[in-house]
Amino acid sequence: MIETVALVHEYGARRALDGVSLAVRRGEIFGLLGPNGGGKTTLFRILCTLLRPTAGRALVLGHDTVEEAAAVRKGIGVVFQSPSLDRKLTAFENLYYQGQIHGFSFRETKARAREMLQRVGLSDRAGDRVEKLSGGMRRRVELAKGMLHRPQMLLLDEPSTGLDPLGRRDLWTYLTEIRHREGVTSLLTTHLMEEAERCDRVAILDRGRLVALGTPAELVAQVGGDVLTLDAREPERLAAEIGARFGLEAKVLEGRLRLEQAAGHELIPRLVQAFPGRIDAVRLGRPTLEDVFIRRTGHRFWSDDEGGARGP
């Protein structure tokens, strides 16, 4: 459904994508996970035909995104992170005018708009102005708009933006339904770990490079064991001493020590006993996709959206 080959995109001297190659299979819910500056939004825009790659090639539904952009657009539905609805129009009117853009007849446009609003549970709000709808309802109208022409592929940029937990649950219910009912493949960008963990497969991007690709379970299994995080007054010194005494690799990230160890709970009392008074706190947890990111990149995952300043 999607294939990128050695994809490169540069903004002047900055390389936003650096040789990204990946493939999305039919019927998947595929996640692009990345921090600020990771490259996920740039890749998303290339797949939507909004950007031309500097080098490499991107195919969507078998069509080149540059040479056959019109064919790509016919087969995809797009839900952007930024609102694309006219707030002064009703939910139905927003869908109606979208249908006109696609060249549908008056009768077909009305039928499809009503069908899509019913699917997203907004039939009773069809006549309400968008400005009167909640954030979750507006997101559902965006989904209905993106699916109006019944695309084979749905591209969603940070789809959970503005949604409460109930709205996020409804979003995933809808993505699952259209996959089973219509065979729609979905690709979404996200900076939320819990959202990425619900995808069939995930591509993790950092600073323009693909650093990991696989199912969430496969990626987490690569970390192995438990993850220990230690607070200490002299983390660098303690890390070196832990390595010398126990033969373990301890990394210092943002002033804290991090270790990966099978049966981590058994290691805690040994560390505390070996370094009395030097460990202020210990946290034990199962590995997550963030731990995969740290292992592959050597630094923590940043939650800002692409284009903003880096921060914790």
C-alpha positions in Angstrom: 0.0 0.0 0.0 2.9 2.3 0.7 6.6 1.9 -0.1 9.4 4.4 0.3 12.9 3.8 -1.1 15.9 5.7 0.3 13.7 8.7 0.8 15.5 12.0 1.5 14.1 15.5 2.1 16.1 18.6 2.9 15.0 22.0 4.1 18.0 24.0 3.0 21.0 22.7 5.0 18.8 20.6 7.3 18.1 17.0 6.3 14.6 16.1 7.6 14.6 12.6 6.1 17.8 10.7 5.6 17.3 7.6 3.4 14.1 6.2 4.9 12.9 2.9 3.4 9.8 1.1 4.6 6.6 -0.6 3.4 3.1 -0.6 4.7 1.0 -3.8 4.1 -2.6 -3.9 3.0 -5.1 -3.8 5.9 -2.5 -2.6 8.5 -2.9 0.2 11.1 0.7 1.5 10.8 2.2 4.0 13.1 5.0 6.6 12.5 6.3 7.3 15.9 8.8 10.1 16.4 9.8 13.1 18.5 10.2 16.7 17.5 12.4 16.8 14.4 12.1 13.1 13.9 10.8 13.4 10.3 7.4 11.9 10.7 5.5 15.0 9.6 7.8 15.5 6.6 7.2 11.9 5.6 3.5 12.3 6.0 3.4 15.3 3.7 5.4 13.5 1.1 2.9 10.6 1.2 0.0 13.1 0.8 1.8 14.6 -2.3 2.2 17.9 -0.5 6.0 17.8 -0.6 8.4 16.5 -3.2 11.3 14.4 -1.9 14.8 15.7 -2.5 15.9 12.1 -3.4 14.5 8.6 -3.3 11.0 7.6 -4.2 7.6 7.1 -2.5 4.8 4.9 -3.8 1.2 5.0 -2.5 -1.2 2.4 -3.8 1.4 1.7 -6.5 1.5 5.3 -7.7 4.6 7.6 -7.5 3.7 10.5 -5.3 5.5 13.0 -7.7 4.8 11.6 -11.2 1.2 10.3 -10.4 0.1 12.7 -7.7 -3.5 12.9 -9.0 -3.9 9.1 -8.8 -2.5 9.0 -5.3 -5.0 11.7 -4.1 -7.9 9.8 -5.5 -7.1 6.7 -3.5 -6.3 8.3 -0.1 -8.2 10.1 2.6 -6.3 12.6 4.7 -7.0 13.8 8.2 -4.6 16.6 9.1 -3.5 17.6 12.6 -4.7 21.2 12.0 -8.5 21.6 11.7 -9.7 21.7 8.1 -13.4 22.3 8.8 -15.3 25.6 8.2 -16.5 26.4 11.7 -19.4 28.5 10.4 -20.9 25.6 8.4 -22.8 22.7 9.8 -21.2 19.2 9.9 -23.4 18.1 7.0 -22.4 21.2 4.9 -18.7 20.6 5.4 -19.1 17.1 4.1 -21.4 18.2 1.3 -18.9 20.7 -0.1 -16.1 18.1 0.2 -18.2 15.8 -2.0 -18.6 18.6 -4.5 -14.9 19.0 -4.7 -14.6 15.3 -5.6 -17.2 15.9 -8.4 -20.0 13.8 -6.9 -23.6 14.4 -8.0 -26.0 16.3 -5.7 -27.8 13.1 -4.8 -24.7 11.0 -4.3 -23.1 13.8 -2.2 -26.1 14.0 0.2 -26.2 10.2 0.5 -22.5 9.8 1.3 -22.5 12.7 3.8 -25.4 11.2 5.7 -23.8 7.8 5.6 -20.4 9.1 6.9 -22.1 11.1 9.7 -24.0 8.0 10.7 -20.8 5.9 10.8 -19.1 8.4 13.2 -22.2 8.7 15.4 -23.1 12.2 14.5 -26.4 11.9 12.5 -28.2 13.8 15.2 -25.7 16.6 15.0 -25.6 16.9 11.2 -27.3 20.3 11.3 -25.2 21.8 14.0 -22.5 24.4 13.2 -19.0 23.0 13.7 -18.2 25.8 16.2 -20.9 24.4 18.5 -19.4 20.9 18.5 -17.0 19.5 21.1 -13.3 18.9 20.1 -14.0 15.1 19.9 -17.1 15.6 17.7 -15.1 17.9 15.3 -12.4 15.2 15.0 -15.1 12.7 14.0 -16.4 15.1 11.4 -12.8 15.3 10.1 -12.7 11.5 9.9 -16.0 11.5 8.0 -14.7 14.1 5.6 -11.5 12.1 5.0 -13.5 8.9 4.3 -16.3 10.6 2.2 -14.9 9.3 -1.1 -14.3 5.8 0.3 -10.5 5.7 -0.1 -8.4 2.6 0.2 -5.8 4.3 2.4 -6.4 6.7 5.3 -3.5 9.0 6.4 -3.9 10.6 9.8 -1.5 13.2 11.3 -1.6 13.1 15.1 -5.3 12.0 15.1 -5.7 12.1 18.8 -5.0 15.8 19.0 -7.8 17.5 21.1 -9.5 14.2 22.0 -10.3 13.1 25.5 -9.8 9.4 26.5 -13.3 8.5 25.3 -12.7 10.2 22.0 -9.4 8.3 21.5 -11.2 5.0 22.2 -13.9 5.9 19.6 -11.2 6.8 17.1 -9.5 3.4 17.4 -12.9 1.6 17.3 -13.6 3.4 14.0 -10.1 2.6 12.5 -10.6 -1.1 13.4 -14.1 -1.1 11.9 -13.2 0.3 8.6 -10.3 -2.1 8.3 -12.5 -5.1 8.9 -15.5 -3.8 7.0 -13.9 -2.2 4.0 -10.2 -3.3 4.1 -9.0 0.3 4.6 -5.3 0.6 5.5 -4.4 3.4 8.0 -1.2 5.2 8.5 -0.9 7.6 11.4 1.7 9.8 12.9 2.0 10.1 16.7 4.2 11.1 19.5 2.1 9.1 22.0 3.7 5.8 23.1 0.3 4.3 24.2 -1.1 5.1 20.8 1.8 3.6 18.9 1.5 0.4 21.0 -2.0 -0.1 19.5 -0.7 -0.2 15.9 0.0 -3.4 14.1 3.5 -2.2 13.2 5.5 0.9 14.1 8.3 2.7 12.4 10.3 4.8 14.8 12.0 7.9 13.4 14.6 10.1 14.9 16.4 13.0 13.3 15.3 11.9 9.9 16.4 8.3 10.2 14.4 5.1 10.6 15.8 3.6 13.8 13.3 0.7 14.4 10.6 -1.1 12.5 8.3 -3.9 13.6 5.3 -4.9 15.8 5.3 -3.2 19.2 5.8 -6.7 20.8 8.8 -7.5 18.6 10.4 -4.1 19.3 9.9 -4.3 23.1 11.3 -7.9 23.1 14.6 -6.5 21.8 15.1 -4.6 25.0 14.6 -7.7 27.2 14.2 -8.0 30.9 13.3 -5.0 33.1 14.3 -1.4 33.1 15.8 0.1 36.3 16.1 3.9 36.8 18.2 5.1 39.6 18.5 8.6 41.2 21.9 9.3 42.6 24.0 12.3 43.5 27.0 11.3 41.3 25.4 9.4 38.5 28.4 9.3 36.2 30.7 8.0 38.9 28.1 5.4 40.1 27.5 4.2 36.5 31.2 3.4 36.2 31.4 1.6 39.5 28.3 -0.5 38.7 29.9 -1.5 35.4 33.2 -2.4 37.2 31.5 -4.4 40.0 28.6 -6.1 38.3 29.6 -6.0 34.6 26.5 -4.1 33.7 26.1 -1.2 31.3 24.5 1.7 33.1 23.7 4.8 31.0 23.2 8.3 32.4 20.2 10.1 30.8 19.1 13.5 32.1 21.0 12.9 35.4 19.5 9.5 36.1 21.1 6.0 35.6 19.3 3.5 33.4 20.0 -0.2 33.3 18.4 -3.1 31.4 18.4 -6.4 33.4 16.4 -9.6 33.4 14.7 -10.2 36.8 15.5 -6.6 37.7 13.9 -6.9 41.1 16.7 -9.2 42.2 19.3 -6.7 41.3 17.8 -3.8 43.4 18.8 -5.1 46.9 22.3 -5.9 45.6 22.8 -2.4 44.3 21.5 -0.8 47.5 23.8 -3.0 49.6 26.8 -2.4 47.3 26.4 1.4 47.4 24.9 2.3 50.7 23.6 5.8 51.0 24.5 6.6 47.3 21.2 5.7 45.7 18.3 8.0 46.5 15.5 6.2 44.6 15.0 3.2 42.3 12.2 2.6 39.8 11.5 -0.7 38.2 9.4 -1.2 35.1 8.7 -3.4 32.1 10.3 -2.1 28.8 8.2 0.1 26.6 8.6 1.6 23.1 10.4 4.6 24.8 13.0 2.1 26.0 13.3 0.8 22.4 13.9 4.4 21.3 16.5 5.0 24.0 18.3 1.8 23.1 18.4 2.7 19.4 19.3 6.4 19.7 21.1 6.8 23.1 18.8 9.7 24.2 15.3 10.1 25.5 12.1 10.5 23.5 10.9 14.1 23.3 7.1 14.7 23.2 7.0 18.0 21.4 5.4 18.1 18.0 7.7 18.4 15.0 8.8 21.9 14.4 8.9 23.0 18.1 11.8 23.3 20.5 13.2 20.2 22.0 12.3 19.6 25.6 11.5 16.8 28.1 
